[in-house]
Amino acid sequence: MKRLVPLLLVVLLVGGLAAAGCGNDTVKAEAQKAIRRATAEQATAKEVGVEVSPADIARIASAEKKLDNDSVQALILATEARANINNDIQDAVNRARATFDASAGAAQTIISRAPAGTDIAQAQQSLATAKTKADQARTMDDWYNPANGAIYFANLAGQQAAAAAVARASAQAAQAEIQRIHQSAVQLVALMRDYITARGGNPADYKLGIAKVSADANWAVGHATPITSTPGSSPVNFLFQYANGAWVLKAAPSWTPGQFGAPVDMVP
């Protein structure tokens, strides 16, 4: 954001010099100093990676040309150019700092909200590196370098924390699914044993197994196969549905595909 030096200040400076009895040589000397300062500020901008506007470059060049025949105007132009360049540098630094603060703040939020047990050590290290680099930043490259800048490490910390949180949530979901499968197996076998017992059979005489689970994991097929073939014994097919947090027996010893709303691949 441009904050142009009020020309009144320069006019007052020139007026002060005149009131003190100083002539054009003194004004010219002040203009020379202003040009040197503006040129030095331009060099500083280049060192820190801030682009100087063509208008300010033109002001310095014009000040140098007017130094001999219009030292007052030269002083005004050089002073204005220096102030503008300094403002450009400060604005660039402020924008870089604001960008960093936003990235670092977002990373810190993700880290703080990660589920319990999330491995956030890597993210915390990246955030610490980012803060160190920000404290030591002197150039725009120190802030914006895409592989080593302060902002890069702040963004990296957020990405690492988010990835770790997703990994933790996925692990928890996988563990929950494993637990459900285990509980389901126990429930399904119990339902098959109860069915056989209720009909006067001995579950120990059968090999019990879960043959298939539907894609949505809400339907399953089980088989009870006699271990030893005896008169009257025959395989039993079971159809189960998972509803309201528990498995229920829908059909046995047989059914037709699609019956009870089961997927058509749930066959006896």
C-alpha positions in Angstrom: 0.0 0.0 0.0 1.5 3.3 -1.1 1.9 6.0 1.6 3.3 8.9 -0.3 5.4 11.5 1.6 3.4 14.8 1.8 5.3 17.2 -0.4 4.7 19.8 2.3 7.4 18.1 4.4 9.9 18.5 1.6 8.8 22.1 1.0 9.2 22.9 4.7 12.7 21.3 4.6 13.7 23.5 1.6 12.1 26.5 3.2 14.0 25.8 6.4 17.3 25.7 4.5 16.5 29.0 2.9 15.5 30.6 6.1 18.8 29.5 7.6 20.6 31.3 4.8 21.6 28.3 2.8 21.7 28.6 -0.9 21.2 26.3 -3.8 24.4 24.4 -3.1 22.9 23.3 0.3 19.6 22.2 -1.3 21.6 20.3 -4.0 23.6 18.6 -1.3 20.4 17.5 0.4 19.1 16.3 -2.9 22.3 14.3 -3.4 21.8 12.7 0.0 18.2 11.9 -0.8 19.2 10.3 -4.1 21.8 8.1 -2.4 19.3 7.1 0.2 16.7 6.3 -2.4 19.3 4.3 -4.4 20.3 2.4 -1.3 16.7 1.6 -0.5 16.3 0.3 -4.0 19.3 -2.0 -3.5 17.7 -3.2 -0.2 14.5 -4.0 -1.9 16.4 -6.1 -4.5 18.3 -7.9 -1.7 15.1 -8.9 0.1 13.3 -9.8 -3.1 10.8 -6.9 -3.3 10.1 -5.5 -6.8 10.4 -1.7 -7.0 7.7 0.0 -9.0 8.8 1.5 -12.4 7.4 4.8 -11.2 9.8 5.0 -8.3 12.7 3.9 -10.5 11.8 6.7 -12.8 11.6 9.2 -9.9 15.2 8.4 -8.9 16.4 8.7 -12.5 14.5 12.0 -12.9 16.0 13.3 -9.6 19.5 12.6 -10.8 18.8 14.5 -14.1 17.3 17.5 -12.3 20.0 17.6 -9.6 21.9 20.5 -11.3 19.1 22.6 -12.7 16.3 22.0 -10.3 17.7 20.7 -7.0 14.4 21.3 -5.2 12.5 19.0 -7.5 15.3 16.5 -7.3 15.0 16.5 -3.5 11.3 16.0 -3.7 11.5 13.2 -6.2 14.3 11.3 -4.4 12.6 11.6 -1.0 9.3 10.4 -2.4 10.9 7.5 -4.1 12.8 6.4 -1.0 9.6 6.5 1.1 7.6 4.6 -1.4 10.2 1.9 -1.7 10.5 1.6 2.0 6.7 1.3 2.2 6.8 -1.4 -0.4 9.3 -3.4 1.6 7.3 -3.1 4.8 4.1 -4.0 3.0 5.7 -7.1 1.5 7.1 -8.2 4.9 3.7 -7.6 6.5 1.9 -9.7 3.8 4.4 -12.5 4.2 4.0 -12.4 8.0 0.3 -12.5 7.7 0.4 -15.4 5.3 2.7 -17.3 7.7 0.6 -16.5 10.7 -2.5 -17.8 8.9 -0.8 -21.1 7.8 0.8 -21.6 11.2 -2.5 -20.9 13.0 -4.3 -23.4 10.8 -1.6 -26.0 11.4 -1.8 -25.5 15.2 -5.6 -25.9 15.1 -5.4 -29.2 13.2 -2.7 -30.4 15.6 -4.8 -29.4 18.7 -7.9 -31.1 17.3 -6.3 -34.4 16.3 -7.9 -37.4 17.8 -6.3 -38.9 20.9 -3.5 -41.2 20.0 -2.7 -39.4 16.8 1.0 -39.3 16.0 1.6 -35.6 15.6 5.3 -35.5 16.4 6.3 -34.9 12.8 3.8 -32.1 12.4 4.9 -30.5 15.6 8.5 -30.6 14.4 7.6 -29.0 11.1 5.7 -26.3 12.9 8.7 -25.6 15.2 10.9 -25.4 12.1 8.5 -23.0 10.5 8.5 -20.7 13.6 12.3 -20.7 13.7 12.5 -19.8 10.0 10.0 -17.1 10.4 12.0 -15.5 13.3 15.1 -15.6 11.1 13.4 -14.5 7.8 15.1 -11.5 6.1 14.1 -11.9 2.5 10.9 -12.9 0.6 12.6 -16.2 -0.3 13.0 -16.9 3.4 9.2 -16.7 3.6 8.0 -18.1 0.3 10.6 -20.6 -0.8 8.5 -23.5 -2.0 10.8 -26.2 -0.5 12.4 -24.5 2.4 10.6 -21.3 3.4 8.8 -20.5 6.7 5.4 -20.7 5.0 6.2 -24.0 3.3 6.9 -25.6 6.7 3.8 -24.1 8.3 1.7 -25.6 5.5 3.6 -28.9 5.7 2.8 -29.1 9.5 -0.9 -28.7 8.7 -0.7 -31.3 6.0 1.2 -33.8 8.2 -1.2 -33.2 11.1 -4.3 -33.7 8.9 -2.8 -36.9 7.4 -2.0 -38.3 10.8 -5.5 -37.5 12.0 -7.0 -39.3 9.0 -4.7 -42.3 9.6 -5.7 -42.4 13.2 -9.4 -42.2 12.3 -9.0 -44.9 9.7 -7.2 -47.2 12.2 -10.0 -46.7 14.7 -12.6 -47.4 12.0 -10.7 -50.5 10.9 -10.4 -51.7 14.5 -14.2 -51.1 15.0 -14.9 -53.1 11.9 -12.7 -55.9 13.1 -14.5 -55.9 16.4 -17.9 -56.0 14.7 -16.8 -58.9 12.5 -15.6 -60.8 15.5 -18.9 -60.1 17.4 -20.9 -61.0 14.3 -19.1 -64.3 14.0 -19.9 -65.1 17.6 -23.6 -64.1 17.2 -24.1 -66.0 13.9 -22.6 -69.2 15.3 -24.8 -68.9 18.4 -27.9 -68.5 16.3 -27.0 -71.6 14.3 -26.4 -73.6 17.5 -29.7 -72.4 19.0 -31.6 -73.4 15.8 -30.1 -76.9 15.8 -30.7 -77.3 19.6 -34.3 -76.1 19.3 -35.0 -78.9 16.9 -33.5 -81.6 19.0 -30.2 -81.8 17.4 -26.7 -81.6 18.8 -24.6 -78.7 17.5 -21.5 -80.7 18.2 -22.5 -83.0 15.4 -22.3 -80.2 12.9 -19.6 -78.2 11.3 -20.8 -74.6 11.5 -19.5 -72.0 9.1 -20.3 -68.5 7.7 -20.3 -68.9 3.9 -20.8 -65.3 2.7 -21.4 -61.8 3.8 -23.2 -59.2 1.6 -21.3 -56.2 0.2 -23.1 -53.9 2.6 -22.3 -56.3 5.5 -26.0 -56.5 6.6 -26.8 -59.9 5.2 -25.0 -63.2 5.7 -25.3 -66.9 4.8 -24.3 -69.7 7.1 -24.2 -73.5 6.8 -24.4 -76.3 9.3 -23.0 -79.5 7.8 -23.3 -82.9 9.6 -19.9 -84.1 10.6 -21.0 -87.7 10.2 -23.7 -88.7 7.9 -26.5 -90.4 9.9 -30.1 -91.3 9.0 -32.2 -88.1 9.1 -29.3 -85.7 9.2 -29.0 -83.2 6.5 -27.2 -79.8 5.9 -29.0 -76.7 7.1 -28.7 -73.4 5.3 -29.2 -70.1 7.2 -30.0 -66.6 6.1 -29.2 -63.8 8.6 -29.8 -60.0 8.6 -28.1 -57.4 10.7 -30.6 -54.9 12.1 -30.8 -52.6 15.1 -27.3 -53.6 16.2 -27.8 -57.4 16.2 -28.0 -60.4 13.8 -31.3 -62.1 13.5 -32.2 -65.4 11.8 -34.4 -64.7 8.8 -34.7 -68.2 7.2 -33.6 -71.8 7.6 -33.1 -74.5 6.4 -33.7 -72.9 2.9 -35.2 -69.8 1.1 -35.4 -68.3 -2.3 -33.0 -65.6 -3.6 -34.3 -62.1 -2.9 -36.7 -63.4 -0.2 -37.1 -61.0 2.8 -35.4 -58.3 0.7 -32.0 -60.0 0.9 -29.5 -59.4 -1.9 -30.0 -61.9 -4.8 -26.5 -63.3 -4.2 -27.6 -64.5 -0.7 -28.5 -68.0 -1.9 -28.9 -71.3 0.0 
